Structures are given as structure tokens and as C-alpha cells.
């Protein structure tokens, strides 16, 4: 009969690893002797929130485009974030409205911060945006990113871009894909 390898970690250093046991009775005894600790829902939420914030700080440090455009990250949580930007004159097109590329960049940055809150490097696989209302110089835009789905290596995020009066000016959908690596050391 083959030995089963356990994936539970013993918190007590003086108890040998389960691979050292040969019989089923000894393995049962092993699991009765180790301390198994699970997190409470509150601890789990706090831990997830702390991880999201640490990931956002690490991403922010290297995100020169977001910093250059004076974006502000006001809120981050697992799978979501709020990011704002004030539209300046040099961001306006020939019609006097904000160039759509700047609105897309704001939404894309919020998407990046939302999908990188789990300490797995994630990149955009596909994005699209629908512009709903014109934006003028002086407007403050806020991109509100929300996770819709996260399965395996793929994620889907909706980002609603609103102005200072909370009117929706654009709707963005991003598909993410995780790649090798982490944002913070494990």
C-alpha cells in the first residue's frame, strides 16, 4: 500500500513529518497530535486587505505612467480599486473635449491595480471601452474597478469612469491573465 503525502503543515517542530509514518494508524495519530489553526473570517478579510494594499504599493512604485499623469489611488481592496485624475488643458483634443486615450489610460490603470491585488502578476489580455459622455478640462474623473470573475489564470473586471458629479462618462471592461512572478516577495 502506498503512503499518502499530506499537505498540512505541522506547527509543532518536534512531530516528524507524515511521510515518516508507515501505517494508517500512525498517520491518524500524527494528525491528532498536530495543531491545526484556521483563520477566522475577520482575520482572513484583514489579511486579504493587507495583501491588496501591499501589492498596490509595490505596483505604484514602478508605475511611472500612472504617476506621470498625476493619478491618485484613493481606495484598494481585493479585486477592486478607485483611481482619480484631473483633466488638464493639454489632455484635450481638437473638439475641446478630453482625448479618449486619457480616459482609457485612467480606466486601464484602475484595471491594473484591481487585478494585481492577489500578489500574482497580472496583465491585460483584452480591453474595450465605450465613451458615454464628453469630458472637459478641469473635470475630475474617477475610475471604479470591480472584479466580475476570477477563474484560474483569467479574470474579468468592469471599470466605470465617473466625473465629479458622479455621472458615468465611460464604461471599460478588461480581461486579465496572470503570468509568472509576484509583486511582493513571499
Secondary structure, 3 states (H helix, E strand, C coil): CCCCCCCCCCCCCCCCCHHHCCCHHHHHHHHHHCCCCCCCHHHHHHHHHHHHHHHHHHHHHHCHHHHHCCCEEEEEECCEEEEEEECCHHHECCCCCECHHHHHHHHHHHHHHHHCCCCCCEEEEEEEEEECCCCCCCCEEEEEEEEEEEECCEEEEEEEEECCCCCEEEEEEEEEEECCCCCCCC
